[in-house]
Structure formats: C-alpha cells, structure tokens
C-alpha cells in the first residue's frame, strides 16, 4: 500500500538507520505563525474510528520521542502510534487524529488532507513549521508543550552552559591537542567575570540565568514584556540589567557572550544579523540553542572569517540535518551539537507522558490541559 505506515515496534537501531538514510532539507521556518495562545483546549470532538485513536510522528529524527511515547502507551491498545517517513506524511495524514510534527513542515496542502485530524502538536515548544491559520480554518487545534513544565527548559539551559564552556575553552583545538599528544594547550577563557546577554528571557532564558549566576557573571537580558505575570519568579537576583528588543544592540556592545534563547517568529527571523554582530565586542562569543533561523548565515560566516566573532556554539542550524561540509563548521572556533539541547531522559520521558495523555484524552473526549494551544 502506497505510504504504508512503519510498524509500531521499530527498535532504536532501525530508527537510527532510517535517520541516516533520509536527508531532507529543513522545513520552511515560517509557514504561518500564531499571534496569540491559550491554555484551554476548547471543544475537541472525541476521536477514533473503530475505537482506535491514531497518533502520527513525522520522520525518523529525534527517535526517542516516538519510542518513549510508545512505551508510555503500551498498555492502551486503543491508541496506535506510528512513525512515518517525512516524504510519506502527505500520503497518510488523513488516517490520523493527532500529529506530532517534529521537523516536518505542515503546510496548508497537507492540512487540507488531514480529514480526521483533531490536534497538531510539537514534541516541545517550536511550532513555526505549522500553518496555524490553515489549521484553524480546518478546525484543527495546534499546540506546543510548555518547556517550563517538562524539563525541556532545564535541559536546554544546561546545553547553553555546555556550549558556552566549549567555545570558551576551545573544544576543537583541545581535540586536536589530544590527537597530537600535546599538553597545556590551548589557553582558553573562563565564564567568570564575563558579561552575558541572554537574548530572549523566556522559560529557557530564566533557567540559563539561574545556572550562570554561580559563575560570577553580569547578566543582561532582553524581553518584550517584563511585567510580573509573564515571569515565573522574582528575577531581580538573576538579571543585572533588563531591556526590551530596542536595547539589544546596546546590550550586545556590553556583552562578552550572547546566548540566543528567542522563539522564532516573523519578527525574530535573522535578528542576529550584520548590524547585531557588528555591535558585539570584537572577540565576543555567540551561542544559539533556540532556532537556526535566528542567525543570518552570511553575517555569521563573515564575522567568523574576519575574526570579529571570537567563537560560535550552536545546537541548531539553518538547514537540518546539518551538512557536515558546511563552511561554517570548518572554523576551529565553532562547535555544533545535533539539535539535542532538549533531548534528555528527564525531558523526553516527561514530554512522552504529555503526548500520551493528550492522545488518551482525545480518545475519551476529556478536556486537554497538558499543552498550550495557540489557536
């Protein structure tokens, strides 16, 4: 049968093999972005024809998301979880009630085929690849999993520290020194005494600040709205200098390290551009754990080449999966990780429970409160 679903008992090894064999381009980062959000599910009809609610995971990447969700739902035979290749999604989406998009762009054409779909969601926060307006027109809810409640923000914050230490201590040069049997080189740098700009002080930014504070740094942060009801805690002890988007160039000029934690929106695509990088101190460092689209590729490349940018640590890139031959990866002061900032046992088990509970409530017709709906 064309577009046949993969068996639900796929092992990790087979998922890894599928990942290695499929190399699609990254999704269009801005299909259609939501203008607001809601924590209430509203009215969602009970799903399931023939007593089965079907859950579709798009593509082989981030295999633990599928594996852990299947494990969580293994005692519920009326929930069927399938993982389908990225190219096959348009051919089978009409058979499913819940879609976990991962890095598959869900555009208006695909949504029009999703005749039984009730909820499209992300295994995490970013839903920039989903055409929310089209989903709304077809009465399909779109949701993200709040990072502050699942351990995703904590995991991403730890990765930010990891990448920051990596570029400061010159990870690639260290690797070369080990291979050459050198000792005592390179001479790296410390976080201690640095000024750090957290670009986007949301759930991840807050967790980054908590972990940076013991290093003895000055923390600057930008956020669109600093009202107390948008913050999870009293941040006076975490942030030394607060500002809005209009202050980011001034703050960039003060910072030794910039950590990008922004959501990708129409306003933030390419926000780290030539103007921003030029405003940064010569020799300062840039870390991105949010979305590759925040950084203007040409601007970053040119500032690395000129030496103005002292180092780059990224967990996300402009096209995913990454091209291992990408010229940016050839710089000795660039380190990259394979989009795993939020991929930890803690966060992925918690998010698997969220997806599983959404499927169970969708099946029974109960209100869904575990996720944040944006339409």
N, C-alpha and C positions, 0 to 999 in steps of 0.2 A: 504494500500500500504506500503510495507516494506520501512522503512526510511522516513516516511511521515514527511513533514515539519510542524513545530509548527505554529499555527495561528499567523498572524501578529498583532493581537490585544491583545497579552499577557499583563496582568496587572503586576504591581510590585509584588503583593502578589504571583502570580503564578510563577514568576521568582524566587522569594526567596525560594519558596517551592521546585522548581526544583534544586536550588543550594544546598539545604540541603540534597536532596536525592541522589545527584550524587557526588561521591568522587573519581575521577580518580587520578592516580599518575601524578605528574608534567611531562612536556614534556622533551624529550631528549634536553638538552640545546644547543647542538652543532651539529645540523643536517648538516649544511654546511653554513659557514659564508661568507659574501661578502668581497671582497678585496678593493673595491672602491665604489664610489657613484656618482650619477649625479642628478642635479636638473631638467633636461629636461625629458619629458615623452617619447620623440622619437615618433615613429609612432605606434599608437594603433588603431586597427580597431574598427569601430563602433560596439557596442554590441547590443544584444536584438533580440531574435527570436519572431516573432509575435508581435513586438512593445513593448516588456517588457524587461527591464534590471533587472536582479535578483541579489540581494546582500545577501550574506550568513554571518551571525555572528556565530562563533563557540563556543558553550557551553553557560551555564547559568550564569557563573561568570561575574562580573562587569556588572550587568544588565542595569545600566543607559546608557551604551554605545549604546545598542540596542534601548532602549526606546527613548532616545533623538534623535537618528538618524531617527527613525520612525516619531517622531514629526516634525523634520525639513523637511521631505519629504512627509508629509501627503497630500499636495496639488498637488503631482505629481503622478497620478495613473499609469504611465508607469514605475515607479520604484517600485519593490517589495522587501521588506526587511523581511527576515526570520531569526529566531534564531533556531538552530538545536543542539540537544544534542551532546556532544563530540564524543560519540560512533557512532552516525549516520552520521557524516560528510563524511566518505568514500563512503557511500551508495548513497548520494545525490549530491555530489560536481559537478557531471557532468551537473547539471541543472543550474549552477550559472556562472555569469560573473565577479563578484567582491567578494573577500573573505576577511573578517576581522577575523584574526586568533585568537586573544586573547591568551589563553594559550593552544591552540591545536597545537600539532606538525604536521606540514605539510611536510611529507617526500616524497621521490621520488615515492613511490607507489600511494599515494594519488594524487600527481601532475599528474601522468600518466592518472588518471581517469578524470581529470578536462578538459574535451574536449572543453568546451566553455569559460573557464576562460581567462580573459584578465589581471586582476590585483589582486595580493595578497598583503594585507597591514596589518599593525598593527594599533590598536587604541592607538597610542603612538609611542615610539621610538624602543623598542626592537624587533628584528626580528630573534633572534638566533634559534628559533624553525622551521624556514623555510629553506628548502633545496634550496638555491638560484641557485646553479648550475643546478639542475634538472628543476627548473622553467625557467631558461634561455634556456635550451635545448628545452623546450616545448613552447618557445616564449611567456612566461608569465612574465609580469613586477612585480617586488617586491618593495614595498615602505614602508617608515616609515613617520610619521608625526613629523616634527621638533619641539622639545619641546620649543624652544625659541620663537616660533610664536603663540603658542596656550594657554599659561598659564600653561602648564604641568611642565615646569622647575620651575616656581614660586611656584606652588603647592608642588612639591617635596622638594624644598628648605625649605618651611615652615614646612613640616613634619620632615625634618632633625633637625630643631631647636626644634621642639616638642619632638622628641625622645631624643635629647641631654639633654634637660632640665629634661625629665623624668628619665633618668638614673642618672643624677647628683643629683636630689632631691629625688631619691629612691622611685619611684612611688608605687611599690608593698608594700614596708614597710609602706608607708603612708596609703594605703588602709587598711592594717591590723590594723594600729593605730586607724583609724576611727571606724572600727568594734569593737575594744576593748575599745573604749571611752577614749583613751589616748590623751594627749595634749603635744605639744612641742617635739615630736619625729616623725621621725628620724632627726638627724643632717645631712643635705645634703651639697651640694657644689655649687659653683657658676661657671658660664662660665667666669665671669670677671677675668682677669689676666692669663687665660689659653693660651697655645699654641695649635692650632688646625691644623691638617694636613687634607687637602682636597685631597683625593686620586682620581685624575681624574678631571681636571679643564675644563670640557666642559660647556654646557649651564646650567646644574644644578649646577655644581661647582661654576660658576660665581655668580649665584643667592644666593647660600649658603654664599659665601664670603660677598656679599652685606649686608646680614642680620646679619652676625656675627660681622661685623666691629663695629657697635654701642655698642656691649657688652664689648669692651675694651680688645680684644684678639690679640695675634700674629698669623698671618695666614701663614702657609706653604702650598704649593701646588705642585703637580706633573702633568705634561702634556707632551705628546710625542713631540709636536711641539708648541713652543712658538712664532712663527712668528706672526706679527701683523694681517695678513689676516686670521688667524684662531681664532681670539678673537673678541668678539662683542663690546668691549670697552677698554679704557686705563686701564690696571689693576695695574698700579704702586701704586695706592692708596688702592687697595684691598689686594694685596699679599706682605707680608714682605720678603718671601724667596721662590724663584722659583727653580724647578728642574725637571729632567726627571725621567723615570722609574728606572734608575740606582741609583737614590738618595733616593728611598722610604724607605730603611732600615735606613739610616742616619736620615731622617726626622721623621721616626717612633720613634726613640730614643729620639727625642726632644719634641714630641707632648704629651700633656695630653689627647687629644681627637683626634681620627681618624674618619673621615666621608668618607665612600666609595661612590663615585659617578661615577665609571667607567662603561662603556659599557662592556657587556660580550662578549669576543672574545676568540679565541683559546689561545691567549697569556695571558688572564686575568683569565681564569678559575682556581679557587683555589689559586689565587695570595695572599690572606690573609691566609697564611699557618703557620706552626710551626715556620719557620725562621722569618717571618714578625712579628708574635705575640711576639716572644721571644725578638725581637728588640725593641718592645714597652716598655715604662716605666712600672714598676710594679705599679698596681693600676690605670692605664690609662683606658680610655673608648673607645668603638668601636661602631659606628653607621653605618648601611647599609641601604640605600634607593634605591639601584640600582638593583642588581640581587643576589639571594641567592647563585648562583654558584660561586660568587667571593670569598666566605669564605669556607675554608676547615673545614668541620663539626667537625671531630675528634680533629683537632688542637684547634678550638674554645672551644669545650667542655672541653678539658684537661686544657686549660689556665683559664677557669672559675673555674673549680674544684680546681686547685692549688691556686687560689686567685691572680694569676699574672694579669689577666684581671679584672679590677675593675667594669665593667658593660658593658652590651650589649643592644643596642636598634636596632631592625630590623623591617622593613616593608615588607621584602621579605625573603623567606626561601628556603631550599634545595629541599623540595618537597611541592607542593601546590595543593590543600588546605593543611593547616598545620595539623599535628597530635597534638591534644590538650594534648596528653600524652607524647609528645616528652620530653626526659630527660632534654634538654637544657632549656625548659620552666619552669622547677621546681626550677631553681635558683632564689633567691629573688632579684638579681640584673640584671635580664633580663626582658625587656618589649618588646612586639611584637604588631604590628598592622596588619590588614588583607589585605596587599597589596593595600593600599588606598592612598599612597603618592600623586599620580597624580589625584585622584578621588575627584574633587571639582566641584561645579556648574559652576564655571568660565571655567575650563579647559575642562570639558566634553561637555558643550554646544558648545565651540569653535571647539573641535575635531569632534563633530557630524556634524557641518557645513562643515568641511573639507571632511569627508566621503561622505556626501550628495552631495557636489559639484563634487567630483570625480565621483560619480555614474551618475550625470547629464551630465557631460562632456563625460563620457564613452558612454552614450546613444547617445549623439549628434555627437560624433566623434571629439569634440574640443580638443585641446592640454591640457594636465593636468599639472598644475604648482603648485598646492597646497601642494604636497607631495615631498619627496626626494626619488628618485629612486636609487636603489643600483645595478641594472643590465641593 
